[in-house]
Amino acid sequence: MNDTTVIKAHSRNKKGKNAAFSLRDKGLIPAVLYGHNFPPVTLTISAAELAAMLKPVGHSAAEHALHKLSIEDRSDIPTKDIMIKEIQRDPITSKVLHVDLYAVRMDEKIIVPVRINVTGKAPGVQKGGILQQMLREIKIKCFPSDIPQAFDVDVSDLDIGQSIHIADITIPAHLEVHEEPSAAVVGVIAPTVVKEEAPAPEEGVPTPAPEAEKKPGEKKESA
C-alpha cells in the first residue's frame, strides 16, 4: 500500500465536451469517483499532479496501485482509498482526457491485474531463439493493502522450446490467482526459417527444350 500518494481533487459541476475542453486548457483533468455503495462524484484533478504520479512507476503499475483521494472542497467526504479504474487518452497525442476513480473498502477483497516483470537472459535467445511474452498481467484477488507492484519472472534457465507457466511462478498464498495454472507466460521459440524459392522465368524468354537423350552408338546428325 502506498500511504504517501494523495491525489487532490475538487468537485465539478459543469459537464459536457465544452466544459471538458475548458478544464484541460487550465491544466485540469475531468474525473469521476464511484464505488461500492458510494454515489458517483464528478471531480477535477491537476494534470501535472497526475503525470507526476504516473511517471515514477509507469502507467500500468500506477493505474492498478492503491492511492488516497482528498476532495479539497468537500469536507463531508473523508479521504478515500481509491484505485485508478480507467484512464482515457487521446489516440494521437496520448494526453489524458478523463480519469475514472474507484473507491475501495480495505476490508473487502478485489480482483486486480498485476504486471509481470521479465528478468534475466534466456540461454535459448543466445542460441538464436526468440523470447515471446504471452501474458503481461496476472489477475489476482486480495485485499487492497496486499496488492503487489509486480511479479518477477526469471527466464535465466529457458532454452529454445521451453516456457514458463503461471503454475511455475511463486505467488504468496494470501493472493488468489484468477488465471488458468497451465497458461503460458513467457517462452523461447525457435527462429523461423524462410525457404527461398527458385526465380520464375522472365516473360518473353522461351524456356529451352530439353535435349533428346542419345542412344549408345548413335551419331549426331549434321545439318
N, C-alpha and C positions, 0 to 999 in steps of 0.2 A: 504493500500500500504506500502511496506517495502522499505524505501529510503536508508537504511544503508547497505543492502546486495548487494554487487557489485561483479560479477564474472569476474575475469581477465582471458583473453584468448589470444592466439597467433594464427596467421594464420598457416595453414598446407598445404603443397604441395604434400607430398607423400601419396599415398593411397594403399589399399590392406591389406591382413592379416599380412604379414611380417612386414610392417610398423607399423601396429597397435600393434603387439606384442612388437616391439622395444620401442614404446612410453610408453606402460604400464610398461615395465621394468624400465623406467626412472621416473615413478610416474606421468605420464600424461595420460589423457583420450581423445581419439578421439571424436570429436563433430562436428555437422553441425548446422549452423544458417540459417533459412529461414523464410519467412513471406509473407504477402500480398504485392505484387508489390516490392518484395525485393529478389534479386538473391541469391541463396544459397552460403554460405561461409563455407569452411571446416576449423576447428579450433582444438586446443588442450587446455585443461584446467587442472589445478592441481587436482589430485585425492584427496590429503589431504584437499584442499580447498573445494572441492565438498562435501566430507564426513563431514566436519565441518559445512557446511551449512545445510545439511540434518538432522544431529543428533538432534539439539535442538527441532525441531517441528515434527520430524518423516518424513519418506519418502513420504507418501501420501500427507501430507499438503504442504511440500516444493515443490513437483512436480507441484502443482496447484496454487502456490503462484506467486506473481509478483516480479521479480528481475531486476537488471540492469546488462548489459554486456558491458565490456570495452575491445576492441581488441587493445592490447598494441602496436602492430607493424603496425597498420593500421590507420594512422591519418586521412585518407579520410573517415572513417566510424565513425560517432559520437557514443557516449554511447547510447545503445539501451535499451528500456524497453522490457523485454522478460519473457517468461514462459518456464519451462522445459516441453516439449511436451511428451517426452518418454525417459526412462532410460532402456537400455538393460543390463541385468545382466547374469552372468554365472549361469546356472541352478544348479550347485553343490555347488560352493563357495559363490554365491550371490555377487561376486565382480562386480563392474561397468565395462562394456565393451565399451559402446558407449552412447552418450547423444545427443538427438535431442532438439534443442532450437528454440523457435518460437518468432519472433519479432512482437510485438503488437503495435497498434496505440491507444493512450489514448483517442481519440475521437470516437472510434468505439466499439460497444458492442460485446462481445464474449460469447460463451457458454462454461461453465466450470463446472466440478463436484466439489461439496463442501462436505467435510467429515461430517458425522453425529456422534455426541458425546453423547452417552447414559449416563445419570446421575441418581442418586437416587437408592433406593432399592424398588423393587416392592413387595407389600404385598402378591401377588399371589405366588411369589417364596418362601417366608417364609412358605407358606402353602403346599409346595411340588411341585408347578408348575415349569415349565422350561421357562426361558427367551429366546426368539428367535428373533434375529435381521434379518429382511428380506432385508432391504436396508441399505447400509453403506455409500452411497453418494446420493446427490440430485443435478441434473443438473439445473443450473440457467443461465440466460442471463443478463449481466450487463457490465458496463464499467470496464476496468481493475483495476482502482483505487478503485472500490467498492466491489471487491471480498472478501467475509468474510472468516475467517480462518476455521470456523466450525459452524454447527447448533447444539445447545444443545437440547436434548430431554429428559425430566424428566419422569421417569417411577414410581414415588413415589405413584401414585394412581391406578396402574394397578393390577387388580385381575386376577384370573385364567379365561381364556376365553376372556379377554379384549385385545385390541390392540390400537395402535396409528397410525393414517394415516397421509399422507402428508398434508391434509386439516386441521389437528389439530395443525400443527406446526406454530408458529408465525414467519412469514418471512416478512421483511421490504418491503414496497410497491414498492420501486425502483428496487427490484430484481424480475425478471420474471422467474417463475418456469417452467421448461420444463419436467414435470412429470405428471402422472395421479393423480389428487387430492385424488382419492379413494385408491391409492396404500398403502398397509400396510408397516409401517416402522419397528415397533417392537411390540411384543405381548408376553403374557404369556400363554403357552399351558399346558393342563393337563398332568400329567405323564403317560407314557404308562404302562399298567398293563399286565404282562406276565402270561398267564394261563398255569399252569403245567399240563402236560399230564400223564396219568397213565402209569407206566412202562410196556413195552411189555414183554410177557413171554419168558423165556430163551429157546434157541433151544435145542431140545433133551429131554426136560422135558415135559411129557404128561400133558395136562390140565385135571384135574379130571372132570369126567362126573357128571352132576347134579343129586342128589339123587332123585329117583322117589317119588312122593308125595303119602303118605299113606292115605287110605280111613278110615273114622271113624270105629273103632272096629276091624280093620284089624291087625292081629298079624304078627310079624316079623318071617320069615321062618328061621328055624335052619338048619345049614349045615349038 
